[in-house]
Amino acid sequence: MSGVRLQLQDSTAGGGKLLDALSLAAKTAKSGGGIFAFASVGGIKMFLADKYLRRLARKGGFELIVGVDAITNEKALEKLADAAGELGKFSPSVLLHDTPNLMHSKLCWFDDGTTFTLVVGSGNLTPGGLLTHYEAFVCATLKGAEAKRARAEIDAFLTRWRHRLLPPDDADAIARAKKNTGSDRSLLKAMKPAPELPTEKLAVKAEAEVLVAEISKNVDERTQMDVGIDVFTGFFGSRPEGGHILIQPVDDSGTPGEVEPPRAIFPTKSHNYRFEAQAGAGRKYPAPGKGRPFGVFVRLPDGVYRYRLIWPGEIGHGEVDALLTEQLGPAKARMRRETVSLAELAAAWPGCPLLKAISVP
């Protein structure tokens, strides 16, 4: 065995996320597969939106098996069926067993021809399981006889249950899936449909961290945020090799929009870390001398970051500029970025829409 690494996914602290580990393992893999007890539309979208997982499903080969004992609903099966038609080497199926036991497995495997990598843990194929819930998982890289034994164990399971592995558009699989909620958040409450990622107000402490950062000029009509390693590993709680974050725009009234697909945040040649914010799509960078746009991000306790992008001349730009100037001094050639407390943001800009999108105990 060449390596075993335990990781704890904790949205309140730094550390790797399940989606990060799966993406890293898929990067060099030639084939792979996975078994997840529960899958949701949002989780499937996140999984197949990742650059390396999508490439594997399109060109290498990825066999995905999901259970329908709970959570996985009809919409999730429709998403799997659509993806199977779109991605040439993606083979999803549904394990519809006839026993009183709960199908509860969560693992993925990746084969690069030399190393067989297992990612095994508690996280399901849902947004929470992949990025935000408290989860634990182990990444094991196996070679030689150990790799063969692991592969044989998986193959034996698939052989035993091949007769009950149904395509996602199978009528019996759909009938069973119709009984499920489609969201693992519903397990926290009465069993009824619930949004996969919250849009309601969440309580955030006054001392919670807020990132305030100038946005540098980049590709027109796209807004890419550059941050340093301290912000990346501290505020965004990721590892130096890169990771994924969930961001959610807030409009002028303080109403949260949809949580954006996981944003890959990655190191650049300039030793910064970069990710894209969809709220800036279609906007051109201000002309020289007109000032710089700002990004303001509030870290929520569920692991999602609600944010605003503010261009020169818009409400709040002067207040944010004054806040950064107080913290770091006037604008310079180097982009200014600073983490402040929620209370400091509220004092500098009482009307900030982000404050309307949360509640402060």
C-alpha positions as semicolon CSV with decimal commas, in nm:
position;residue;x (nm);y (nm);z (nm)
1;M;0,000;0,000;0,000
2;S;0,153;0,330;-0,103
3;G;-0,065;0,563;0,100
4;V;-0,374;0,607;0,317
5;R;-0,503;0,951;0,414
6;L;-0,794;1,031;0,645
7;Q;-0,979;1,356;0,584
8;L;-1,255;1,521;0,782
9;Q;-1,486;1,753;0,590
10;D;-1,577;2,042;0,817
11;S;-1,722;2,362;0,675
12;T;-1,621;2,552;0,990
13;A;-1,251;2,478;0,950
14;G;-0,984;2,422;0,688
15;G;-0,943;2,088;0,521
16;G;-1,023;1,892;0,211
17;K;-1,366;1,822;0,077
18;L;-1,494;1,500;-0,075
19;L;-1,538;1,659;-0,418
20;D;-1,174;1,776;-0,406
21;A;-1,050;1,423;-0,334
22;L;-1,263;1,272;-0,612
23;S;-1,146;1,534;-0,861
24;L;-0,780;1,479;-0,773
25;A;-0,814;1,100;-0,810
26;A;-0,992;1,139;-1,145
27;K;-0,723;1,369;-1,284
28;T;-0,493;1,085;-1,395
29;A;-0,742;0,796;-1,401
30;K;-0,822;0,598;-1,713
31;S;-1,139;0,445;-1,568
32;G;-1,340;0,450;-1,249
33;G;-1,668;0,395;-1,077
34;G;-1,868;0,470;-0,767
35;I;-2,146;0,346;-0,541
36;F;-2,357;0,596;-0,350
37;A;-2,653;0,514;-0,129
38;F;-2,820;0,847;-0,201
39;A;-2,794;1,085;-0,495
40;S;-2,964;1,417;-0,565
41;V;-2,993;1,637;-0,873
42;G;-2,761;1,895;-0,720
43;G;-2,505;1,634;-0,623
44;I;-2,505;1,475;-0,966
45;K;-2,463;1,816;-1,130
46;M;-2,169;1,901;-0,904
47;F;-2,002;1,566;-0,966
48;L;-2,030;1,583;-1,345
49;A;-1,945;1,953;-1,363
50;D;-1,597;1,889;-1,227
51;K;-1,340;1,907;-1,507
52;Y;-1,165;1,577;-1,439
53;L;-1,468;1,371;-1,337
54;R;-1,654;1,487;-1,646
55;R;-1,360;1,403;-1,871
56;L;-1,343;1,054;-1,720
57;A;-1,716;1,004;-1,775
58;R;-1,686;1,126;-2,132
59;K;-1,366;0,956;-2,249
60;G;-1,232;0,703;-1,999
61;G;-1,527;0,528;-1,843
62;F;-1,717;0,568;-1,518
63;E;-1,974;0,325;-1,378
64;L;-2,199;0,490;-1,120
65;I;-2,443;0,295;-0,903
66;V;-2,697;0,472;-0,682
67;G;-2,948;0,346;-0,431
68;V;-3,312;0,446;-0,406
69;D;-3,388;0,340;-0,048
70;A;-3,412;0,710;0,046
71;I;-3,335;1,061;-0,090
72;T;-3,274;0,962;-0,457
73;N;-3,589;1,078;-0,635
74;E;-3,731;1,069;-0,987
75;K;-3,559;1,395;-1,088
76;A;-3,221;1,251;-0,989
77;L;-3,280;0,944;-1,206
78;E;-3,381;1,170;-1,496
79;K;-3,056;1,361;-1,453
80;L;-2,856;1,037;-1,462
81;A;-3,037;0,918;-1,774
82;D;-2,973;1,251;-1,949
83;A;-2,604;1,241;-1,853
84;A;-2,572;0,887;-1,985
85;G;-2,694;1,009;-2,323
86;E;-2,458;1,306;-2,319
87;L;-2,138;1,146;-2,187
88;G;-2,021;0,855;-2,398
89;K;-1,844;0,655;-2,127
90;F;-2,079;0,724;-1,837
91;S;-2,276;0,418;-1,722
92;P;-2,523;0,493;-1,440
93;S;-2,748;0,231;-1,286
94;V;-2,987;0,193;-0,993
95;L;-2,954;-0,082;-0,732
96;L;-3,314;-0,188;-0,669
97;H;-3,284;-0,467;-0,415
98;D;-3,563;-0,669;-0,256
99;T;-3,425;-0,709;0,097
100;P;-3,528;-0,531;0,420
101;N;-3,176;-0,392;0,458
102;L;-3,067;-0,038;0,376
103;M;-2,829;0,014;0,085
104;H;-2,580;0,255;0,248
105;S;-2,245;0,232;0,062
106;K;-2,041;0,539;-0,034
107;L;-1,721;0,482;-0,227
108;C;-1,546;0,557;-0,554
109;W;-1,254;0,389;-0,727
110;F;-1,012;0,515;-0,990
111;D;-0,763;0,316;-1,199
112;D;-0,474;0,483;-1,382
113;G;-0,320;0,157;-1,500
114;T;-0,062;0,147;-1,222
115;T;-0,240;0,270;-0,910
116;F;-0,587;0,181;-0,787
117;T;-0,728;0,464;-0,572
118;L;-1,020;0,418;-0,332
119;V;-1,212;0,707;-0,179
120;V;-1,438;0,564;0,092
121;G;-1,638;0,758;0,349
122;S;-1,967;0,888;0,480
123;G;-2,054;1,142;0,210
124;N;-2,332;1,079;-0,039
125;L;-2,372;1,214;-0,392
126;T;-2,543;1,530;-0,270
127;P;-2,419;1,889;-0,231
128;G;-2,389;1,837;0,142
129;G;-2,205;1,509;0,110
130;L;-1,964;1,644;-0,149
131;L;-1,889;1,984;0,004
132;T;-2,070;2,110;0,313
133;H;-2,187;1,840;0,559
134;Y;-1,964;1,706;0,833
135;E;-1,818;1,397;0,668
136;A;-1,518;1,167;0,702
137;F;-1,345;0,981;0,422
138;V;-1,027;0,790;0,351
139;C;-0,822;0,806;0,032
140;A;-0,617;0,490;-0,025
141;T;-0,375;0,442;-0,313
142;L;-0,315;0,074;-0,377
143;K;-0,073;-0,114;-0,598
144;G;0,009;-0,474;-0,680
145;A;-0,170;-0,748;-0,489
146;E;-0,364;-0,504;-0,270
147;A;-0,500;-0,326;-0,577
148;K;-0,606;-0,660;-0,726
149;R;-0,785;-0,763;-0,406
150;A;-0,974;-0,434;-0,389
151;R;-1,075;-0,457;-0,755
152;A;-1,184;-0,821;-0,704
153;E;-1,401;-0,723;-0,406
154;I;-1,578;-0,456;-0,611
155;D;-1,619;-0,687;-0,909
156;A;-1,766;-0,960;-0,686
157;F;-2,027;-0,719;-0,550
158;L;-2,120;-0,600;-0,897
159;T;-2,149;-0,958;-1,019
160;R;-2,376;-1,058;-0,729
161;W;-2,609;-0,766;-0,792
162;R;-2,587;-0,726;-1,168
163;H;-2,938;-0,869;-1,208
164;R;-3,076;-0,585;-0,989
165;L;-2,874;-0,302;-1,144
166;L;-3,133;-0,123;-1,355
167;P;-3,099;0,168;-1,596
168;P;-3,213;0,500;-1,443
169;D;-3,513;0,517;-1,678
170;D;-3,640;0,173;-1,570
171;A;-4,007;0,189;-1,467
172;D;-3,957;-0,004;-1,141
173;A;-3,663;0,215;-1,039
174;I;-3,862;0,531;-1,112
175;A;-4,163;0,403;-0,915
176;R;-3,944;0,345;-0,610
177;A;-3,765;0,680;-0,648
178;K;-4,097;0,867;-0,652
179;K;-4,132;0,786;-0,281
180;N;-3,820;0,985;-0,190
181;T;-3,769;1,353;-0,106
182;G;-3,467;1,433;-0,323
183;S;-3,280;1,617;-0,047
184;D;-3,073;1,489;0,244
185;R;-3,156;1,811;0,429
186;S;-3,503;1,666;0,476
187;L;-3,349;1,417;0,720
188;L;-3,296;1,708;0,959
189;K;-3,670;1,778;0,970
190;A;-3,996;1,602;0,900
191;M;-3,972;1,384;0,590
192;K;-4,087;1,627;0,325
193;P;-3,919;1,792;0,027
194;A;-3,659;2,051;0,123
195;P;-3,417;2,262;-0,080
196;E;-3,077;2,101;-0,116
197;L;-2,900;2,425;-0,033
198;P;-3,069;2,687;0,185
199;T;-3,199;3,018;0,059
200;E;-3,341;3,133;0,391
201;K;-3,171;3,362;0,640
202;L;-2,906;3,192;0,851
203;A;-2,779;3,313;1,186
204;V;-2,424;3,449;1,159
205;K;-2,230;3,578;1,459
206;A;-2,116;3,939;1,461
207;E;-1,752;3,826;1,479
208;A;-1,788;3,606;1,169
209;E;-1,530;3,672;0,899
210;V;-1,602;3,872;0,584
211;L;-1,364;3,892;0,288
212;V;-1,340;4,234;0,122
213;A;-1,123;4,233;-0,190
214;E;-1,045;4,447;-0,492
215;I;-1,100;4,271;-0,823
216;S;-0,813;4,290;-1,069
217;K;-0,864;4,331;-1,443
218;N;-0,911;3,997;-1,616
219;V;-1,101;3,848;-1,908
220;D;-1,372;4,091;-2,021
221;E;-1,725;3,999;-1,921
222;R;-1,600;3,743;-1,670
223;T;-1,516;3,813;-1,308
224;Q;-1,229;3,609;-1,170
225;M;-1,133;3,670;-0,810
226;D;-0,768;3,644;-0,706
227;V;-0,684;3,577;-0,342
228;G;-0,365;3,492;-0,157
229;I;-0,284;3,162;0,010
230;D;-0,376;3,295;0,355
231;V;-0,727;3,383;0,239
232;F;-0,753;3,061;0,039
233;T;-0,656;2,827;0,321
234;G;-0,794;3,039;0,605
235;F;-1,112;3,212;0,493
236;F;-1,208;2,956;0,226
237;G;-1,074;2,663;0,430
238;S;-0,910;2,477;0,141
239;R;-0,580;2,300;0,086
240;P;-0,284;2,454;-0,101
241;E;-0,322;2,214;-0,394
242;G;-0,664;2,359;-0,479
243;G;-1,028;2,286;-0,405
244;H;-1,393;2,381;-0,456
245;I;-1,616;2,641;-0,291
246;L;-1,987;2,719;-0,303
247;I;-2,084;3,083;-0,354
248;Q;-2,429;3,243;-0,363
249;P;-2,503;3,593;-0,497
250;V;-2,730;3,832;-0,309
251;D;-2,932;4,097;-0,495
252;D;-2,993;4,461;-0,406
253;S;-3,288;4,371;-0,182
254;G;-3,086;4,118;0,016
255;T;-3,249;3,816;-0,146
256;P;-3,011;3,524;-0,205
257;G;-3,001;3,383;-0,556
258;E;-2,927;3,024;-0,650
259;V;-2,608;2,872;-0,516
260;E;-2,368;2,861;-0,810
261;P;-2,214;2,534;-0,930
262;P;-1,900;2,452;-0,727
263;R;-1,629;2,700;-0,815
264;A;-1,287;2,544;-0,866
265;I;-1,032;2,757;-0,684
266;F;-0,681;2,689;-0,801
267;P;-0,323;2,821;-0,779
268;T;-0,191;3,048;-1,055
269;K;0,159;3,124;-1,184
270;S;0,150;3,449;-0,986
271;H;0,113;3,243;-0,664
272;N;-0,240;3,365;-0,617
273;Y;-0,553;3,150;-0,608
274;R;-0,835;3,220;-0,849
275;F;-1,205;3,142;-0,888
276;E;-1,489;3,282;-1,094
277;A;-1,798;3,462;-0,962
278;Q;-2,097;3,433;-1,193
279;A;-2,257;3,759;-1,076
280;G;-1,995;3,948;-1,274
281;A;-2,065;3,774;-1,605
282;G;-2,115;4,021;-1,889
283;R;-1,966;4,317;-1,703
284;K;-1,667;4,505;-1,839
285;Y;-1,387;4,619;-1,615
286;P;-1,392;4,992;-1,536
287;A;-1,184;5,222;-1,752
288;P;-0,847;5,337;-1,611
289;G;-0,887;5,595;-1,338
290;K;-1,248;5,501;-1,262
291;G;-1,166;5,281;-0,964
292;R;-1,171;4,907;-0,904
293;P;-1,467;4,676;-0,837
294;F;-1,496;4,500;-0,504
295;G;-1,605;4,156;-0,399
296;V;-1,754;4,109;-0,052
297;F;-1,803;3,753;0,077
298;V;-1,965;3,640;0,403
299;R;-1,889;3,290;0,529
300;L;-2,205;3,114;0,646
301;P;-2,211;2,829;0,900
302;D;-2,335;2,584;0,633
303;G;-2,019;2,623;0,425
304;V;-2,174;2,848;0,156
305;Y;-2,034;3,199;0,092
306;R;-2,289;3,469;0,013
307;Y;-2,146;3,759;-0,184
308;R;-2,185;4,090;-0,360
309;L;-1,981;4,238;-0,645
310;I;-1,975;4,619;-0,645
311;W;-1,863;4,835;-0,939
312;P;-1,752;5,200;-0,913
313;G;-2,053;5,431;-0,895
314;E;-2,278;5,167;-0,739
315;I;-2,429;5,193;-0,393
316;G;-2,181;5,077;-0,132
317;H;-1,866;5,126;-0,339
318;G;-1,758;5,433;-0,142
319;E;-1,825;5,261;0,190
320;V;-1,626;4,950;0,096
321;D;-1,340;5,163;-0,037
322;A;-1,333;5,355;0,291
323;L;-1,330;5,028;0,488
324;L;-1,033;4,894;0,291
325;T;-0,856;5,228;0,317
326;E;-0,901;5,224;0,693
327;Q;-0,759;4,873;0,711
328;L;-0,485;4,885;0,447
329;G;-0,446;5,242;0,323
330;P;-0,531;5,391;-0,020
331;A;-0,544;5,188;-0,339
332;K;-0,207;5,084;-0,477
333;A;-0,078;4,880;-0,769
334;R;-0,117;4,566;-0,558
335;M;-0,476;4,451;-0,510
336;R;-0,609;4,516;-0,162
337;R;-0,787;4,233;0,019
338;E;-0,865;4,195;0,387
339;T;-1,081;3,984;0,616
340;V;-1,290;4,188;0,858
341;S;-1,564;4,098;1,101
342;L;-1,932;4,113;1,017
343;A;-1,966;4,385;1,279
344;E;-1,698;4,594;1,105
345;L;-1,877;4,556;0,771
346;A;-2,206;4,661;0,931
347;A;-2,044;4,969;1,087
348;A;-1,885;5,074;0,758
349;W;-2,185;4,998;0,537
350;P;-2,508;4,963;0,738
351;G;-2,718;4,923;0,423
352;C;-2,518;4,633;0,280
353;P;-2,762;4,383;0,119
354;L;-2,558;4,096;0,263
355;L;-2,671;4,203;0,610
356;K;-3,033;4,161;0,499
357;A;-2,962;3,806;0,382
358;I;-2,853;3,684;0,725
359;S;-2,958;3,726;1,085
360;V;-2,721;3,828;1,360
361;P;-2,805;3,680;1,704
